[in-house]
Amino acid sequence: MNAVTRDLSEAVARLHVRLLTGGRDRGDMVGWILITVMTAALIAVLWAVLGPQLQDLLEEALNKAKGSVPG
């Protein structure tokens, strides 16, 4: 069997499987969307609650790194 015939038969086999399964092998898209939305919501809540503390912590660390510690 030459390469062209082999490639053609493989393509026909893949098409046959796709037609039999209805093309339902795309994965759990709803689950990934849910994970993404939940992660974004968690970050937004943490940012709203801890934002000022995180900013103070970062500014303090940067000031220490510069060598200028506030009075």
MOCOR-V161387 format. One record per residue. N is the residue number from 1. RES is the residue in one small letter. SS is DSSP state (H for helix, E for strand, C for the rest). PHI is phi in degrees with one decimal (NA if undefined). OMEGA is omega in whole degrees, -180 to 180 (none if undefined). Layout:
<<N,RES,SS,PHI,OMEGA> <N,RES,SS,PHI,OMEGA>>
//
This chain:
<<1,m,C,NA,-179> <2,n,C,-81.4,-173> <3,a,H,-63.3,-178> <4,v,H,-65.7,-180> <5,t,H,-65.8,179> <6,r,H,-63.4,179> <7,d,H,-62.0,180> <8,l,H,-65.8,-180> <9,s,H,-68.2,176> <10,e,H,-65.9,179> <11,a,H,-65.0,178> <12,v,H,-65.9,179> <13,a,H,-64.7,178> <14,r,H,-64.1,178> <15,l,H,-63.3,179> <16,h,H,-62.1,179> <17,v,H,-63.0,-180> <18,r,H,-63.6,178> <19,l,H,-68.0,180> <20,l,H,-69.8,-178> <21,t,H,-86.7,-179> <22,g,C,75.7,179> <23,g,C,71.6,-176> <24,r,C,-89.4,-177> <25,d,C,-98.3,-176> <26,r,C,-92.5,176> <27,g,C,95.0,-176> <28,d,C,-94.8,-176> <29,m,H,-66.0,-180> <30,v,H,-63.3,178> <31,g,H,-63.2,179> <32,w,H,-66.8,178> <33,i,H,-65.0,179> <34,l,H,-62.1,178> <35,i,H,-61.5,-179> <36,t,H,-64.7,-179> <37,v,H,-66.9,179> <38,m,H,-65.7,177> <39,t,H,-64.5,178> <40,a,H,-62.7,179> <41,a,H,-65.5,178> <42,l,H,-62.8,178> <43,i,H,-63.8,180> <44,a,H,-63.4,179> <45,v,H,-66.2,179> <46,l,H,-61.5,179> <47,w,H,-63.5,-180> <48,a,H,-66.7,-177> <49,v,H,-80.6,-172> <50,l,H,-103.0,-177> <51,g,H,-53.0,-179> <52,p,H,-62.1,179> <53,q,H,-65.7,179> <54,l,H,-65.4,179> <55,q,H,-65.9,178> <56,d,H,-62.0,180> <57,l,H,-62.2,180> <58,l,H,-66.1,179> <59,e,H,-62.6,178> <60,e,H,-64.0,179> <61,a,H,-64.6,179> <62,l,H,-67.2,178> <63,n,H,-65.0,177> <64,k,H,-65.8,180> <65,a,H,-66.3,178> <66,k,H,-74.7,-178> <67,g,C,95.4,180> <68,s,C,-110.3,179> <69,v,C,-85.2,-179> <70,p,C,-64.5,-175> <71,g,C,-36.5,none>>
//
